[in-house]
Amino acid sequence: MNNYKLSMIFASIGIILISIFMIVSTYAYFSINVFGEGKKINLSTFDGNTDVVYTDTSNVSMVNAYTGEEITKTFTIKNKGDYDIYYDIRLENVVNNFENPDDLVYTIIEENNNGAYRKESIIPTSDETLASNIKIKKGMTHSYKMVITFLKTDMDQSNNMNKTFSSNINIVASSNVNVGQDLFAKDSLIKFIENNAISSINDVDLNDINNNGIYYTNNNINGALTYFYRGNKDLKNNVVLGNNCYKIIRTTENNGVRLIYSGIYENNVCNNSSVENNVFNSKSNSNAYVGFMYGTVSSSDYKLEHSNTSSSDIKTYLENWYKENLIDYKDYLDNNTIYCNNRKTKEFTYNRVLYGTLGYANNNTGYYEMNNNKISYECYNINDRLTVNSEYGSKVLNYPLAVITRNELISSGLDVFKENSFLNFNDSYWTLTPAYYNGNDAYNFIVSNSEIKEVKVSSEMGVRPVITLNKNVKVTSGDGSVEYPYLLSLGGK
């Protein structure tokens, strides 16, 4: 009897193990079902409504890598169900021992521009979402090509030679998209933006001034789909909040809407007005002062120098502006949004000066490659993701506002549309983006009329506050023009 019981136990264990193996083996095929209007999208593994097919396997590897090496992976996603669905593209089981991760980049393109698009983004060093909340309509197929490249640069890359990258591409159901709720309500501001989007930035000539409108990209934190305005002063992106006017820059990783202050609302019209000048930091003689917040000045390492412990002068200025202009509208604002004070170091040569990557004390340091005009809202260092509450950021801000970034200026087309750009206010104003420290002074980027320049952080420049509306904000009237700007409510308020 005891032997019989023992045999039955082993048999049961065997059945369980076989079942687990079958589940794992079948994971390349999954479906996503929508259970009722306004419900979250849920993942169901065995219904067979959605197929994921890899040309060979889901594994992508580069072993004993050499500069200029490139590998390509292709895969398709087909929605065989009766509903539109949303999915994420992830890299999982990541092994990446590159000493300089910036040298290894990926581009991912859906051949019909109906899916995700990212260009030359840095390969992650741990599991990460590459693109998220990608909509695929019922009956449609998305066909992807993913190219991973070991960039060949003018710098010494010997520390990255013969390194290894390996990972698996995985397609999963988006966990944070709600169908039929505020994000997709017909009168929500973000829905207005989505409905008027032209196309992915993938198929746009960035030098053509006729490309004037709303575009989208996945080059954002966690690959979140982002809509952005690009073009001239005729764009209908004017918004009123309180007695102030703002222009829409883009949407954010939280489906918020990012705005920049543009003037006073008077006589039912948005009138451009100048802004007050202020220093970014009153001192400039250390790497620390490129920061919206900073740590120990002239310290012995990068982490100490750039810890978020002290407030910059411009941060204090903005907090006072918030108290005077926005405190009564705090419910309209997104406390989870991320403002990127990108202090990720980058080696480059500019004006015959070599800038390194140390980032502390009086070491020459580059923070943003001077000729980088890529459209991207990535923010790689968690410490540089300035937030009030977001789990993806540093949670160091008292109030959810900052100033514009250089990346947001590039995506707006300022360098192409110049004097006619919607972000040319005929004055000079600060950005949040560090440029370099030259051994004597810290420099950050500014907008000077229609040009992007770098100046010492102790210079006095205009301060144009940037805020982010939460996704629940509704449009009550207006068409977004200067004469009839969008007027807002929170739906019942």
MIZATI-659653 format. One record per residue (C-alpha): x, y, z. Coordinates in Angstrom, 1 decimal. Example, Ala and Ser with C-alpha at 12.3 -4.5 7.8 and 13.67 -1.06 7.14 Angstrom:
// MIZATI-659653
<r u="12.3" v="-4.5" w="7.8"/>
<r u="13.7" v="-1.1" w="7.1"/>
This chain:
// MIZATI-659653
<r u="0.0" v="0.0" w="0.0"/>
<r u="2.8" v="2.4" w="0.9"/>
<r u="4.6" v="1.7" w="-2.4"/>
<r u="1.3" v="2.3" w="-4.2"/>
<r u="0.8" v="5.7" w="-2.5"/>
<r u="4.4" v="6.6" w="-3.2"/>
<r u="4.0" v="5.8" w="-6.9"/>
<r u="0.8" v="7.9" w="-7.1"/>
<r u="2.7" v="10.9" w="-5.6"/>
<r u="5.5" v="10.6" w="-8.1"/>
<r u="3.0" v="10.3" w="-10.9"/>
<r u="1.1" v="13.4" w="-9.8"/>
<r u="4.4" v="15.4" w="-9.7"/>
<r u="5.2" v="14.2" w="-13.2"/>
<r u="1.9" v="15.4" w="-14.5"/>
<r u="2.3" v="18.8" w="-12.9"/>
<r u="5.8" v="19.2" w="-14.4"/>
<r u="4.6" v="18.2" w="-17.9"/>
<r u="1.7" v="20.7" w="-17.6"/>
<r u="4.1" v="23.5" w="-16.6"/>
<r u="6.4" v="22.6" w="-19.6"/>
<r u="3.4" v="22.8" w="-22.0"/>
<r u="2.4" v="26.2" w="-20.6"/>
<r u="5.8" v="27.6" w="-21.1"/>
<r u="6.2" v="26.1" w="-24.6"/>
<r u="2.9" v="27.7" w="-25.7"/>
<r u="3.7" v="31.2" w="-24.4"/>
<r u="4.6" v="32.5" w="-27.9"/>
<r u="0.8" v="32.5" w="-28.6"/>
<r u="-1.5" v="34.6" w="-26.4"/>
<r u="-4.6" v="36.6" w="-26.6"/>
<r u="-5.9" v="39.7" w="-24.9"/>
<r u="-9.6" v="40.1" w="-24.2"/>
<r u="-11.6" v="43.2" w="-23.2"/>
<r u="-14.2" v="42.3" w="-20.6"/>
<r u="-16.8" v="45.0" w="-21.0"/>
<r u="-16.7" v="48.7" w="-21.7"/>
<r u="-14.3" v="50.6" w="-19.5"/>
<r u="-12.5" v="47.5" w="-18.1"/>
<r u="-8.8" v="47.0" w="-18.0"/>
<r u="-7.3" v="44.8" w="-20.7"/>
<r u="-6.4" v="41.4" w="-19.4"/>
<r u="-4.0" v="38.7" w="-20.6"/>
<r u="-5.4" v="35.3" w="-21.3"/>
<r u="-2.8" v="32.8" w="-22.6"/>
<r u="-4.7" v="30.1" w="-24.4"/>
<r u="-7.7" v="31.7" w="-26.3"/>
<r u="-5.6" v="32.0" w="-29.4"/>
<r u="-6.9" v="35.5" w="-30.5"/>
<r u="-3.4" v="37.0" w="-30.8"/>
<r u="-0.4" v="35.3" w="-32.5"/>
<r u="3.2" v="36.3" w="-32.0"/>
<r u="5.5" v="34.8" w="-34.6"/>
<r u="9.3" v="35.3" w="-34.6"/>
<r u="11.2" v="34.7" w="-37.8"/>
<r u="13.6" v="32.4" w="-36.0"/>
<r u="13.5" v="32.7" w="-32.2"/>
<r u="12.7" v="35.4" w="-29.7"/>
<r u="16.3" v="35.4" w="-28.5"/>
<r u="18.6" v="38.2" w="-29.7"/>
<r u="22.3" v="37.9" w="-28.9"/>
<r u="25.6" v="39.6" w="-29.7"/>
<r u="28.6" v="37.7" w="-28.5"/>
<r u="32.3" v="38.8" w="-28.7"/>
<r u="31.0" v="42.1" w="-30.2"/>
<r u="33.0" v="44.3" w="-32.5"/>
<r u="32.5" v="47.9" w="-33.5"/>
<r u="30.1" v="48.3" w="-36.5"/>
<r u="28.5" v="44.9" w="-35.8"/>
<r u="24.7" v="44.8" w="-36.5"/>
<r u="22.1" v="42.1" w="-36.0"/>
<r u="18.5" v="42.1" w="-37.1"/>
<r u="15.4" v="40.4" w="-35.7"/>
<r u="11.9" v="40.3" w="-37.3"/>
<r u="8.6" v="39.3" w="-35.7"/>
<r u="4.9" v="39.8" w="-36.3"/>
<r u="1.9" v="40.3" w="-34.0"/>
<r u="-1.6" v="39.5" w="-35.3"/>
<r u="-4.9" v="40.4" w="-33.7"/>
<r u="-7.4" v="37.6" w="-34.6"/>
<r u="-10.0" v="38.7" w="-32.1"/>
<r u="-13.1" v="41.0" w="-32.2"/>
<r u="-11.6" v="43.9" w="-30.3"/>
<r u="-8.8" v="46.4" w="-30.7"/>
<r u="-6.1" v="45.6" w="-28.2"/>
<r u="-2.9" v="47.1" w="-26.7"/>
<r u="0.4" v="45.5" w="-26.1"/>
<r u="4.0" v="46.2" w="-24.9"/>
<r u="7.3" v="45.1" w="-26.4"/>
<r u="9.8" v="44.0" w="-23.8"/>
<r u="13.3" v="42.8" w="-23.5"/>
<r u="13.6" v="40.1" w="-20.8"/>
<r u="16.4" v="38.0" w="-19.3"/>
<r u="18.8" v="40.7" w="-20.3"/>
<r u="22.6" v="40.1" w="-20.1"/>
<r u="24.6" v="43.2" w="-21.0"/>
<r u="28.2" v="43.6" w="-19.9"/>
<r u="29.1" v="46.5" w="-22.1"/>
<r u="31.2" v="49.0" w="-20.0"/>
<r u="29.9" v="51.9" w="-22.0"/>
<r u="26.2" v="51.1" w="-22.7"/>
<r u="25.8" v="54.1" w="-25.0"/>
<r u="27.7" v="52.3" w="-27.7"/>
<r u="25.0" v="49.6" w="-28.1"/>
<r u="21.7" v="50.9" w="-29.6"/>
<r u="18.5" v="49.5" w="-31.1"/>
<r u="16.0" v="50.7" w="-33.7"/>
<r u="12.6" v="49.1" w="-33.9"/>
<r u="10.2" v="49.9" w="-36.8"/>
<r u="6.8" v="48.6" w="-37.8"/>
<r u="6.8" v="48.4" w="-41.6"/>
<r u="3.5" v="50.1" w="-42.1"/>
<r u="4.0" v="52.8" w="-39.4"/>
<r u="0.9" v="51.5" w="-37.5"/>
<r u="2.9" v="50.2" w="-34.5"/>
<r u="5.9" v="51.2" w="-32.4"/>
<r u="8.8" v="53.2" w="-33.7"/>
<r u="12.1" v="53.9" w="-31.8"/>
<r u="15.4" v="55.0" w="-33.4"/>
<r u="18.9" v="54.4" w="-32.0"/>
<r u="17.8" v="54.2" w="-28.4"/>
<r u="20.3" v="52.8" w="-25.9"/>
<r u="20.0" v="49.0" w="-25.2"/>
<r u="19.0" v="48.5" w="-21.6"/>
<r u="21.2" v="46.8" w="-19.1"/>
<r u="18.3" v="45.0" w="-17.3"/>
<r u="14.8" v="43.9" w="-18.2"/>
<r u="12.9" v="46.8" w="-19.7"/>
<r u="9.8" v="47.8" w="-21.8"/>
<r u="10.9" v="49.1" w="-25.2"/>
<r u="7.5" v="50.3" w="-26.4"/>
<r u="4.2" v="50.4" w="-24.5"/>
<r u="0.4" v="50.9" w="-25.1"/>
<r u="0.7" v="50.0" w="-28.8"/>
<r u="-2.8" v="49.8" w="-30.3"/>
<r u="-3.5" v="47.0" w="-32.9"/>
<r u="-6.9" v="47.0" w="-34.5"/>
<r u="-8.9" v="43.8" w="-34.8"/>
<r u="-7.9" v="41.8" w="-37.8"/>
<r u="-4.6" v="43.7" w="-38.2"/>
<r u="-1.0" v="42.4" w="-38.2"/>
<r u="2.0" v="44.4" w="-37.1"/>
<r u="5.3" v="43.4" w="-38.7"/>
<r u="8.5" v="44.5" w="-36.9"/>
<r u="12.2" v="44.8" w="-37.7"/>
<r u="14.5" v="45.3" w="-34.8"/>
<r u="18.1" v="46.2" w="-35.5"/>
<r u="20.8" v="46.2" w="-32.8"/>
<r u="24.0" v="48.1" w="-33.6"/>
<r u="27.4" v="48.3" w="-31.9"/>
<r u="28.1" v="51.9" w="-32.9"/>
<r u="31.5" v="52.8" w="-34.3"/>
<r u="32.6" v="56.2" w="-32.9"/>
<r u="35.7" v="58.4" w="-33.0"/>
<r u="36.4" v="57.7" w="-29.3"/>
<r u="38.4" v="54.8" w="-27.8"/>
<r u="36.0" v="51.8" w="-27.6"/>
<r u="38.5" v="49.2" w="-26.5"/>
<r u="36.7" v="48.7" w="-23.2"/>
<r u="33.6" v="47.5" w="-25.1"/>
<r u="35.3" v="45.1" w="-27.5"/>
<r u="34.4" v="41.3" w="-27.2"/>
<r u="31.5" v="42.1" w="-24.8"/>
<r u="28.2" v="40.2" w="-24.8"/>
<r u="24.6" v="41.2" w="-25.0"/>
<r u="21.7" v="38.7" w="-24.9"/>
<r u="18.0" v="38.9" w="-24.3"/>
<r u="14.6" v="37.6" w="-25.3"/>
<r u="11.9" v="39.8" w="-27.0"/>
<r u="8.6" v="39.3" w="-25.4"/>
<r u="5.1" v="40.7" w="-26.3"/>
<r u="2.8" v="41.2" w="-23.3"/>
<r u="-0.6" v="42.9" w="-22.8"/>
<r u="-0.5" v="46.5" w="-21.7"/>
<r u="-1.4" v="46.7" w="-18.1"/>
<r u="-2.3" v="50.4" w="-17.8"/>
<r u="-4.7" v="51.1" w="-20.7"/>
<r u="-8.4" v="51.5" w="-19.8"/>
<r u="-10.9" v="51.4" w="-22.7"/>
<r u="-13.9" v="53.8" w="-22.5"/>
<r u="-12.6" v="55.8" w="-19.6"/>
<r u="-11.2" v="59.4" w="-19.2"/>
<r u="-8.3" v="58.9" w="-21.6"/>
<r u="-10.6" v="58.1" w="-24.5"/>
<r u="-13.6" v="60.3" w="-23.5"/>
<r u="-14.5" v="62.4" w="-26.5"/>
<r u="-14.0" v="65.8" w="-24.7"/>
<r u="-10.7" v="65.0" w="-23.0"/>
<r u="-7.8" v="67.2" w="-24.1"/>
<r u="-5.6" v="64.2" w="-24.8"/>
<r u="-8.3" v="62.7" w="-27.1"/>
<r u="-8.4" v="66.0" w="-29.1"/>
<r u="-4.6" v="65.6" w="-29.6"/>
<r u="-4.8" v="61.9" w="-30.5"/>
<r u="-7.6" v="62.5" w="-33.0"/>
<r u="-5.6" v="65.2" w="-34.8"/>
<r u="-2.3" v="63.4" w="-35.0"/>
<r u="-0.9" v="63.1" w="-38.5"/>
<r u="1.5" v="60.1" w="-38.4"/>
<r u="4.6" v="58.6" w="-36.8"/>
<r u="7.7" v="60.7" w="-36.9"/>
<r u="9.2" v="57.7" w="-38.7"/>
<r u="7.9" v="58.8" w="-42.1"/>
<r u="8.5" v="62.6" w="-41.7"/>
<r u="11.2" v="64.7" w="-43.4"/>
<r u="12.4" v="66.6" w="-40.3"/>
<r u="13.9" v="69.4" w="-42.5"/>
<r u="10.6" v="70.1" w="-44.4"/>
<r u="8.8" v="73.2" w="-43.0"/>
<r u="5.6" v="71.9" w="-44.6"/>
<r u="5.5" v="69.1" w="-42.0"/>
<r u="3.4" v="71.1" w="-39.5"/>
<r u="1.2" v="69.3" w="-37.0"/>
<r u="0.9" v="66.6" w="-34.4"/>
<r u="3.1" v="63.5" w="-34.7"/>
<r u="3.9" v="60.6" w="-32.4"/>
<r u="6.8" v="58.4" w="-31.3"/>
<r u="7.7" v="55.7" w="-28.7"/>
<r u="11.0" v="57.3" w="-27.9"/>
<r u="10.0" v="58.0" w="-24.3"/>
<r u="10.5" v="56.5" w="-20.8"/>
<r u="9.3" v="52.8" w="-20.9"/>
<r u="8.5" v="53.3" w="-24.6"/>
<r u="5.3" v="55.2" w="-23.9"/>
<r u="3.5" v="56.4" w="-27.0"/>
<r u="3.9" v="60.2" w="-27.1"/>
<r u="2.1" v="62.8" w="-29.2"/>
<r u="4.0" v="66.1" w="-29.9"/>
<r u="3.4" v="69.3" w="-31.7"/>
<r u="5.9" v="70.3" w="-34.4"/>
<r u="5.7" v="73.4" w="-36.4"/>
<r u="4.9" v="77.1" w="-36.7"/>
<r u="2.8" v="79.7" w="-34.8"/>
<r u="-0.4" v="78.7" w="-36.7"/>
<r u="-0.6" v="75.4" w="-34.7"/>
<r u="-3.8" v="75.2" w="-32.6"/>
<r u="-2.1" v="74.3" w="-29.3"/>
<r u="-3.1" v="77.2" w="-27.1"/>
<r u="-4.6" v="76.5" w="-23.7"/>
<r u="-5.9" v="78.7" w="-20.8"/>
<r u="-5.5" v="77.8" w="-17.2"/>
<r u="-6.5" v="80.5" w="-14.7"/>
<r u="-5.5" v="83.9" w="-16.1"/>
<r u="-2.5" v="82.5" w="-18.0"/>
<r u="-2.0" v="81.0" w="-21.5"/>
<r u="0.1" v="78.1" w="-22.4"/>
<r u="1.2" v="76.2" w="-25.5"/>
<r u="0.9" v="72.4" w="-25.7"/>
<r u="4.4" v="70.8" w="-26.2"/>
<r u="3.5" v="67.1" w="-26.1"/>
<r u="1.9" v="64.3" w="-24.2"/>
<r u="3.8" v="62.4" w="-21.5"/>
<r u="4.5" v="58.9" w="-20.3"/>
<r u="1.4" v="59.2" w="-18.0"/>
<r u="-0.9" v="60.4" w="-20.8"/>
<r u="-0.7" v="63.9" w="-19.3"/>
<r u="-0.4" v="67.0" w="-21.5"/>
<r u="2.8" v="69.1" w="-21.1"/>
<r u="2.4" v="72.9" w="-21.5"/>
<r u="4.8" v="75.9" w="-21.6"/>
<r u="3.8" v="79.4" w="-20.3"/>
<r u="3.1" v="81.7" w="-23.2"/>
<r u="1.5" v="84.8" w="-21.8"/>
<r u="-1.6" v="86.4" w="-20.3"/>
<r u="-5.2" v="85.7" w="-21.1"/>
<r u="-7.0" v="89.0" w="-21.6"/>
<r u="-10.0" v="90.1" w="-23.7"/>
<r u="-10.6" v="86.4" w="-24.4"/>
<r u="-7.4" v="86.1" w="-26.3"/>
<r u="-4.0" v="84.7" w="-25.6"/>
<r u="-1.4" v="87.5" w="-25.7"/>
<r u="2.3" v="86.7" w="-25.7"/>
<r u="4.1" v="88.5" w="-22.9"/>
<r u="7.6" v="88.5" w="-21.7"/>
<r u="8.8" v="86.7" w="-18.6"/>
<r u="11.1" v="87.6" w="-15.7"/>
<r u="14.8" v="86.8" w="-15.8"/>
<r u="16.6" v="84.7" w="-13.3"/>
<r u="19.8" v="82.8" w="-12.9"/>
<r u="19.7" v="79.0" w="-13.1"/>
<r u="22.2" v="78.8" w="-10.3"/>
<r u="23.9" v="81.8" w="-8.7"/>
<r u="27.3" v="80.0" w="-8.9"/>
<r u="28.8" v="78.1" w="-11.8"/>
<r u="32.2" v="76.9" w="-10.6"/>
<r u="31.4" v="73.2" w="-10.2"/>
<r u="29.8" v="70.3" w="-12.0"/>
<r u="27.0" v="70.3" w="-9.4"/>
<r u="25.5" v="73.6" w="-10.7"/>
<r u="24.2" v="72.1" w="-14.0"/>
<r u="21.5" v="70.6" w="-11.7"/>
<r u="17.9" v="71.7" w="-11.0"/>
<r u="18.8" v="70.1" w="-7.7"/>
<r u="22.4" v="69.2" w="-6.7"/>
<r u="24.5" v="67.6" w="-4.0"/>
<r u="27.9" v="68.2" w="-2.6"/>
<r u="29.7" v="70.9" w="-4.5"/>
<r u="33.2" v="69.9" w="-5.8"/>
<r u="32.9" v="66.4" w="-4.3"/>
<r u="35.0" v="63.3" w="-4.9"/>
<r u="32.5" v="61.3" w="-7.1"/>
<r u="29.6" v="61.7" w="-9.5"/>
<r u="26.9" v="60.4" w="-7.2"/>
<r u="27.7" v="62.9" w="-4.4"/>
<r u="28.0" v="65.8" w="-6.8"/>
<r u="24.6" v="65.2" w="-8.4"/>
<r u="22.4" v="63.9" w="-5.5"/>
<r u="19.2" v="65.9" w="-5.3"/>
<r u="19.7" v="67.5" w="-1.9"/>
<r u="19.9" v="71.3" w="-2.6"/>
<r u="17.5" v="73.4" w="-4.7"/>
<r u="18.8" v="75.6" w="-7.6"/>
<r u="17.8" v="79.2" w="-7.8"/>
<r u="15.5" v="78.5" w="-10.7"/>
<r u="13.7" v="75.8" w="-8.8"/>
<r u="13.0" v="78.3" w="-5.9"/>
<r u="11.8" v="80.9" w="-8.4"/>
<r u="9.4" v="78.4" w="-10.0"/>
<r u="8.0" v="77.3" w="-6.6"/>
<r u="7.1" v="80.8" w="-5.8"/>
<r u="5.5" v="81.3" w="-9.3"/>
<r u="3.5" v="78.1" w="-8.6"/>
<r u="2.1" v="79.5" w="-5.3"/>
<r u="1.1" v="82.7" w="-7.0"/>
<r u="-0.4" v="81.3" w="-10.2"/>
<r u="-1.3" v="77.6" w="-9.9"/>
<r u="-2.1" v="76.7" w="-6.3"/>
<r u="-5.9" v="77.0" w="-7.0"/>
<r u="-5.5" v="74.7" w="-10.0"/>
<r u="-3.5" v="71.9" w="-8.5"/>
<r u="-6.2" v="69.3" w="-9.2"/>
<r u="-5.6" v="69.9" w="-12.9"/>
<r u="-1.9" v="69.0" w="-12.7"/>
<r u="-0.2" v="65.6" w="-12.9"/>
<r u="1.9" v="65.0" w="-9.7"/>
<r u="3.3" v="61.8" w="-11.3"/>
<r u="4.9" v="63.4" w="-14.3"/>
<r u="8.6" v="63.3" w="-14.9"/>
<r u="10.8" v="66.4" w="-15.7"/>
<r u="14.2" v="65.3" w="-17.1"/>
<r u="17.3" v="67.1" w="-15.8"/>
<r u="19.5" v="64.9" w="-18.0"/>
<r u="22.9" v="64.8" w="-16.3"/>
<r u="23.9" v="61.6" w="-18.0"/>
<r u="27.5" v="62.2" w="-19.0"/>
<r u="28.8" v="61.9" w="-22.6"/>
<r u="32.3" v="62.1" w="-24.0"/>
<r u="32.7" v="64.5" w="-26.9"/>
<r u="34.9" v="67.2" w="-28.4"/>
<r u="33.4" v="70.7" w="-28.8"/>
<r u="35.3" v="73.8" w="-29.9"/>
<r u="38.5" v="71.7" w="-29.7"/>
<r u="37.9" v="70.9" w="-26.1"/>
<r u="37.6" v="67.3" w="-25.0"/>
<r u="34.8" v="66.7" w="-22.5"/>
<r u="34.9" v="63.5" w="-20.4"/>
<r u="32.4" v="61.6" w="-18.3"/>
<r u="33.6" v="62.1" w="-14.7"/>
<r u="30.9" v="64.7" w="-13.7"/>
<r u="32.3" v="65.9" w="-10.4"/>
<r u="34.5" v="68.7" w="-9.0"/>
<r u="36.3" v="70.6" w="-11.7"/>
<r u="36.6" v="67.8" w="-14.2"/>
<r u="35.8" v="68.7" w="-17.8"/>
<r u="32.5" v="66.9" w="-18.4"/>
<r u="30.0" v="66.6" w="-21.3"/>
<r u="26.4" v="66.2" w="-20.5"/>
<r u="24.6" v="66.4" w="-23.8"/>
<r u="26.2" v="65.7" w="-27.2"/>
<r u="26.2" v="69.1" w="-28.9"/>
<r u="25.1" v="67.9" w="-32.4"/>
<r u="22.5" v="65.5" w="-31.1"/>
<r u="19.2" v="66.3" w="-32.8"/>
<r u="17.3" v="63.1" w="-32.3"/>
<r u="13.7" v="63.2" w="-31.3"/>
<r u="13.6" v="61.4" w="-27.9"/>
<r u="12.1" v="61.9" w="-24.5"/>
<r u="14.2" v="59.2" w="-22.8"/>
<r u="15.7" v="59.9" w="-19.4"/>
<r u="18.1" v="57.2" w="-18.5"/>
<r u="19.2" v="58.1" w="-14.9"/>
<r u="16.5" v="57.7" w="-12.3"/>
<r u="18.1" v="60.4" w="-10.3"/>
<r u="17.5" v="62.9" w="-13.2"/>
<r u="13.8" v="62.0" w="-13.4"/>
<r u="12.5" v="64.8" w="-11.2"/>
<r u="9.0" v="64.0" w="-9.8"/>
<r u="6.7" v="64.7" w="-7.0"/>
<r u="5.2" v="61.2" w="-6.7"/>
<r u="6.1" v="58.9" w="-9.6"/>
<r u="7.4" v="55.5" w="-8.8"/>
<r u="9.6" v="55.8" w="-12.0"/>
<r u="11.3" v="59.0" w="-10.7"/>
<r u="13.3" v="60.5" w="-7.8"/>
<r u="10.3" v="62.0" w="-5.9"/>
<r u="12.3" v="65.1" w="-4.9"/>
<r u="10.0" v="68.0" w="-6.2"/>
<r u="7.7" v="70.0" w="-4.0"/>
<r u="5.5" v="71.1" w="-6.9"/>
<r u="5.0" v="69.6" w="-10.4"/>
<r u="6.7" v="72.1" w="-12.6"/>
<r u="10.0" v="72.9" w="-14.2"/>
<r u="11.2" v="74.3" w="-17.6"/>
<r u="11.4" v="72.9" w="-21.1"/>
<r u="14.1" v="70.4" w="-22.2"/>
<r u="16.4" v="70.6" w="-25.2"/>
<r u="14.8" v="67.4" w="-26.5"/>
<r u="11.4" v="69.0" w="-26.4"/>
<r u="12.8" v="72.0" w="-28.4"/>
<r u="14.2" v="69.6" w="-31.0"/>
<r u="10.9" v="67.7" w="-31.4"/>
<r u="9.0" v="71.0" w="-31.8"/>
<r u="11.1" v="71.8" w="-34.9"/>
<r u="12.6" v="75.0" w="-33.4"/>
<r u="15.8" v="74.5" w="-35.3"/>
<r u="13.9" v="74.1" w="-38.6"/>
<r u="11.0" v="76.6" w="-38.3"/>
<r u="13.2" v="79.2" w="-36.5"/>
<r u="11.6" v="82.6" w="-36.3"/>
<r u="8.2" v="81.1" w="-37.1"/>
<r u="8.4" v="78.3" w="-34.5"/>
<r u="5.6" v="78.2" w="-32.0"/>
<r u="8.4" v="78.1" w="-29.3"/>
<r u="10.0" v="81.3" w="-30.5"/>
<r u="8.8" v="84.0" w="-28.1"/>
<r u="11.3" v="86.6" w="-29.3"/>
<r u="13.2" v="86.4" w="-26.0"/>
<r u="15.8" v="84.1" w="-24.3"/>
<r u="14.7" v="81.5" w="-21.8"/>
<r u="16.2" v="78.6" w="-19.8"/>
<r u="16.0" v="74.9" w="-20.5"/>
<r u="16.4" v="72.1" w="-18.0"/>
<r u="19.2" v="70.4" w="-20.0"/>
<r u="22.9" v="70.7" w="-19.0"/>
<r u="25.5" v="71.2" w="-21.8"/>
<r u="28.9" v="70.8" w="-20.2"/>
<r u="31.3" v="71.9" w="-17.5"/>
<r u="34.6" v="73.3" w="-18.9"/>
<r u="36.8" v="73.2" w="-15.8"/>
<r u="35.7" v="76.7" w="-14.8"/>
<r u="32.0" v="77.1" w="-15.3"/>
<r u="28.8" v="75.0" w="-15.8"/>
<r u="26.8" v="75.7" w="-18.9"/>
<r u="23.2" v="74.8" w="-19.6"/>
<r u="21.1" v="75.2" w="-22.8"/>
<r u="18.8" v="78.2" w="-23.5"/>
<r u="16.5" v="79.3" w="-26.2"/>
<r u="17.7" v="82.6" w="-27.7"/>
<r u="15.0" v="83.8" w="-30.0"/>
<r u="15.0" v="80.9" w="-32.5"/>
<r u="18.3" v="79.3" w="-31.7"/>
<r u="19.5" v="76.8" w="-29.0"/>
<r u="22.6" v="78.0" w="-27.3"/>
<r u="24.6" v="77.3" w="-24.2"/>
<r u="25.3" v="79.9" w="-21.4"/>
<r u="26.8" v="79.9" w="-17.9"/>
<r u="24.2" v="78.9" w="-15.4"/>
<r u="24.9" v="82.1" w="-13.5"/>
<r u="23.6" v="84.2" w="-16.4"/>
<r u="20.2" v="85.8" w="-16.1"/>
<r u="17.7" v="84.4" w="-18.7"/>
<r u="13.9" v="84.2" w="-18.9"/>
<r u="12.0" v="81.6" w="-17.0"/>
<r u="9.0" v="80.1" w="-18.8"/>
<r u="7.3" v="77.6" w="-16.5"/>
<r u="6.4" v="74.2" w="-17.8"/>
<r u="3.5" v="72.2" w="-16.3"/>
<r u="1.7" v="69.0" w="-17.1"/>
<r u="-2.1" v="68.6" w="-17.1"/>
<r u="-3.4" v="65.3" w="-15.9"/>
<r u="-5.3" v="63.0" w="-18.3"/>
<r u="-8.7" v="63.8" w="-16.7"/>
<r u="-8.7" v="67.4" w="-18.0"/>
<r u="-11.6" v="68.2" w="-20.4"/>
<r u="-12.0" v="70.8" w="-23.1"/>
<r u="-15.1" v="72.9" w="-22.6"/>
<r u="-14.7" v="75.3" w="-25.6"/>
<r u="-12.2" v="76.7" w="-28.1"/>
<r u="-10.4" v="75.4" w="-31.1"/>
<r u="-6.8" v="75.8" w="-29.8"/>
<r u="-6.0" v="78.9" w="-31.8"/>
<r u="-4.7" v="82.1" w="-30.2"/>
<r u="-8.0" v="83.8" w="-30.8"/>
<r u="-10.0" v="80.8" w="-29.4"/>
<r u="-7.8" v="78.9" w="-27.0"/>
<r u="-8.9" v="75.7" w="-25.3"/>
<r u="-10.8" v="76.4" w="-22.1"/>
<r u="-10.6" v="73.5" w="-19.6"/>
<r u="-12.5" v="71.8" w="-16.8"/>
<r u="-12.1" v="68.6" w="-14.7"/>
<r u="-15.5" v="67.3" w="-15.8"/>
<r u="-18.1" v="68.9" w="-13.5"/>
<r u="-15.7" v="71.3" w="-11.9"/>
